Amino acid sequence: MLREGQVRIPSGCAVSGIFSKSREPICGSEIVRSIAVMHDRSNGLGGGFAGYGIYPEYHDYYAFHVFYDDSDAKQACEQFLERHFDVINLSKIPTKKVASIVDEPLIWRYFVAPLPHKLSDSQLNEKEYVARCVIRVNSQINGAYIFSSGKDMGVFKAVGFPEDVGEFYRLEEYQGYCWTAHGRYPTNTPGWWGGAHPFAMLDYSIVHNGEISSYDANRRYVEMFGYRCNLLTDTEVITYIFDYLIRKQGLTLQEAAQVVAAPFWDTIRRKPPEEQERLTYLRDIFSSLLITGPFSILLGFEGGLMALNDRLKLRSMVAAEKGDRFYVASEECAIRVIEPQLDRIWAPKGGEPVIVRLNSGASL
């Protein structure tokens, strides 16, 4: 008889998030404790974290976190950065030797601002300029991967169990108002450093539990607008979908969620006429960005966090509040280990986002 651990776990992967609505600093060790409780939902092939508000001394600059396969890739990437950005500070990202974390690439961090004349010549706004530069590095410089590119935030990820990844990156030395975490159990894609979650573009970051059966249609659509999915996992495309819908198309978070997890047609037909018209418009115009398959997603962004289940709620997700803190995780135990006494706890409905922002409550 097959025992636990000897069979595929289709609902594997773990996600967790903590958010302080008053911007009270949260130590990185808290999110590590949370995700560690769900150890059995991952298999050591990927773990990672995203922290917001962690670089206050450089909050006006884009923080590029970069994996390099070798020194040649580093040299090529740095030459590109020097041609397009003012590099304010650069250094290795501090790490700690952890026995289970092996074969690590070169891991560097750069705080940058676009060169004014380059930005002007490009005739792009600043965020689009930065996004295009990131995509260019990841697509054209072999062995260089910019895996984090927002302001006052950073992604930390590796091949390993998430608690080991947190120790490797010394997350106890960071503080931020928002943290997300992921423990990976890859089923259809390889486990490698670039393929670990979170995935990020500018200040948007995604951790995801599930499988995207619509991946190819989603990928083909976003790649028409300059994005490139080259990190060998389906989750990467979710980040680009939200970046495209919110930053480029100007949709609200609620509207973007209604594209990604669009209501069923029979649900739309039961809505009031005005709401029915709006939801029909979103489904028709952005039909290729509907994500099908089971998923639970945490979207981190500057000043906020959104949690979203698929329409049928095929992946577990629990949300809770205590004072100014908002918590969300795949399992209740990941919240209780940090805060045993909660003011409120609930299971978000399928396809209905929970959105929290600084100095606000949780909106459903």
N, C-alpha and C positions, 0 to 999 in steps of 0.2 A: 504494500500500500504506500502511495506517495504521501510524504509528510509535509507539513508547513515548511516553506523554504525550498522545496523541491519542485514546485509548480509555479507557473506564471501567475502574477498577481495583477489582473486587469485593472484594478482600481488603485494600483500603487501610485507612488509619488505623494509628497506631503507639501502643503503650503501653510505659511503662517505670516501674520502681520500685526504690528503694533503701531498705534498712532496717538500722538498727544495733541489734542485740539488747542491747547494753550502754548504749544511749542516748548513744553518742558522737556529738557534733555533726557533721553533714554539711552542707557548704556548698551552697547552692542552685545554684552554678555546675556542680556535678557532674551533677545531673539534667539540666541544660540541655545539657551535652556529650553525655550519653547519648542523649537524644531527637533531637538534631541529626544524629546519624549516620544516622537513619532518615528524613531529609528527604524522600526521594522517595515515602514512604508517605502523605504529606499533600499538600494542594494550596493551602495558604495561607488556607483559609476557617475556620480555628479551631485554636488551640493553648492549652494550659493546664497548670497545676501545682497540686498540693496539698502543703503542708508541715505537718508535725506537730512540736510542741515549739519553734515559732518565736517564741512570745510569752511567754517565761518571766516577764517582769515583770508580765504581766496574766493569769497562768495560771488564776486563779479566776473570770475574767469571760468571757462569750461575746463572740467577735469577729465582728461583723457586717461583711461586705464588701458594698457596695451599688453597683449601677449606677443612675444617674439619667439620664433623657432630657433633663431641663431643670430649672431652679431651682424651678419650681412643684412638680414631683414631689419634689424634695429637701425643700422646706418641708413638704409634706403628710406625708412619711415621718417627718421629724424631730419633728413634732407628735405623731404616733402613738407614736414611741419614748419621748418625754418623758412621755406618759400611762401607759406600761406598764413602763418600765425606769428604773433609775438609770444615767444615762450618765456613765461614769467618765472617758472620753477620746474625743474625736472629731477626725478630721483627714482631709485628702486622703490617699489611698494614694500614696506616692512613686512617680513614674514618670520615664522618660527619653524624650526625643524619638527616635523610630525612624522612618526614612523610610517603611517599609512598613506601619506601624501608623497607620491613619487613621480619622477619624470616631469618635474615642473618646467615650464618654459621660462624664458626671461620675462619678468613682470615689472613694467615701468609705469610711472605716473607723470603726467605733464599738465601744468596749469597754463592755459593759453587764451589768447584773444585774437580775433582775426586782424590781419594787417590792414589798416584803414584803406590804403590804395588798392589792395587786392579785393577787398570787399566792395569798394566803389566801382572798380572796373568790372566786377562780376554782375552788377546790376541786380543782385539778389538781396533779400533781407538777411539779417545776420544768422538766424537759425537755419535758413535754407542753405546758406553758404557753408555752415559748419556741417550740416547733415550730408551735403554732397561730398565734402572732403572726407568724412568718415567712410562713406560708401566707396569712395575711390580708393582709399587705403586698403580696405577690406577686400576689394575686388581685384586690385591691380598690383599690390605689393605682396609677393609670395612670402608667407611665413609671418606676416604682421596682421594683427587683429585688434582693432580698437573696440573693446567690448563695453565701454562706458564713456559717455560723452556729455553729460549734463553739468549744470552749474550747482555747486554746493551739494553734490550727491555723488555716490560712487557705488559700483557693483564689484563684488568680491566673489569669485567662483573658482571651482577646481573639480578634478575627479577625486571623489572621496565621499565619505558620509558627511552630512552637513556640520555636525558638531566638530569633526576633525578639520573641516574647512574653516570654521570660525576660529579654531585655535591656531591654525596655520597663518591666517591673516591678522591675528592678534586683535580681534574685534572688541575685546574688553577695553582697548585703548581709544575707542571711538564713541562719540555721543551724537545722537541725532533725534529729531522729533518724529521720525517715521522709519520703520524697518520692515522689510519683507524678507522671507526666507523660503528656500526650496530644498527638498530632499528628493533626488531623482531615482526613478525606477524605469529606465528606458526599455521600451518594448519593440519599437520599429526602427530606431535610429541609434547610431553608435554613441558610446560614452567617451567623450573626450573633453578637454578643457574648454574649448570654444563652444561646445554644445551644451554645457551645463547652464542652468538657469541662475539668475535672471538674464533676460535679454533686454537690451536697452537701446534707445535712440534719443539723443538729447536728454531731456529730463524724464521721459517715459520709460518705465521698466515693467517687465511682465514676469511673473511666476505662474506656472500653469500645471494643473494636474488633469490629464486626460489624453485623448487622441483626436486628431483633426482629420476626419475623413474627407473634408473639402479642401485639404491643403493645396492641391495642385491648381484648382480653380482660383483660390485666394492668392496664391503665389503669382500666377500668370497676370492677374489683375494689377496687383501692386507694382509688379516689375514694369508695367507700362508707364509708370510715373517715376522711374529712376531708381527704385529700390532694388537691391540684389540679395536674394536668399542664398547665402553661401556657407552657412554654419552647420549644415547637415542635420537639422532637426525641424520638426513642424512648428514648434512654438515661436521661432524667430519671426514668422510672418504675422503673428498676432500683434507684436510691437509695431510693425510697420503699418498694419491696418489702423490702429488707434492714432498713430502719428499722422497718417494721411487724412483720416476723418476729422480729427480735432484741430490739428495745426494747419493743414492745407485747405480743408473744406469748411472749417469754421463751425462744425457741429458741436453741440453741447455734449457733455459726458453721457447724459441720459439718452440723447439721440444716437450717439455712437454705440451705446449698449443695445439700443433697439435695432441697430443694423446687424451687429455681431450675433445677437441672440434674438432675432426678429420674432415677434409674436406669430403664432400660427394664423392662417387666413381666417379660420372660423372664429378665433379670438378677436381679430381685427373687426370682423363684421358685427360683433356685438358691442363695439365701442360707439360713443356718440359721433355724429357725422363729421364734426371738425377733427376729432382725434382719429377717426377712421381714414380720413383723407390724408392726414399727415403720415400715419404709419404705412399706408399704401404707397405713398410717394417714396418713403425711405426704402421700403422693400423693393420697389421697382427700379429706382435709380442705382442702388448699391447692392443689387442681388448677388453679385459675385463675391461680396464680402461677408455674406452670411456664413458663420462657422457652424458646420454640422459635426456631430460626434459628441461624446461626453466630455465636459470640461468644467473645471472651476478655475477662475482667473483672479489674480490680484494685480491691479494696475496702480503702480506708484507714479506720482507726478508732483511737480513743484507745488507744495502747499496742500496736498491731498492724497487720498487713497480710495480706490474703488474695488469692490468685490462683486464678482458676477459668476453665476452658475449658468449652465446650459438650460434650455427651455424645459427639459424634462427632469432636471436636477439629478442627473446620473452620476454626479460626483459629490461627495459629502462636503459641507461647509457650515461652520458654526460662527456666529458673530456675537459679541458681547460688549458691554460698556461698564466702566467703573470710574466715577468721577469724570475727569476730562479725557480719560483713556478709552480708545476704541481697540478692540481685539478681533481678529478673525483667523480661523485655522481650519484645517481639514477635520480635526477632532477636538472635542471639548477639553480633553486632558491637556492639550498644548496651551490652552488659555488658563486653566485652573492651576497649572504648575507655577505660573507667574502671579496670578491674582485669584486666590481661592474664593474670596467673597465678592460677588459681582452684583451690580445694581440691576443689570438686565442681561438676559441671554436669549438668543433666538436663532432659528434656522432660516436664512434668507430664502425667499421663494425662487423657483426656477425662472431664469430670464429677467429677473427684476434686480437691478443693481443697488447696492448699498454704497453710498458716497459720503465720505467725511472730508471736511476741510478744516483748516486752522480757524479757531474761534467759532466753531459751529457744532451742531449736533450731527447725528447720523441721519441722512435723508434716504428714504426708501422709494 
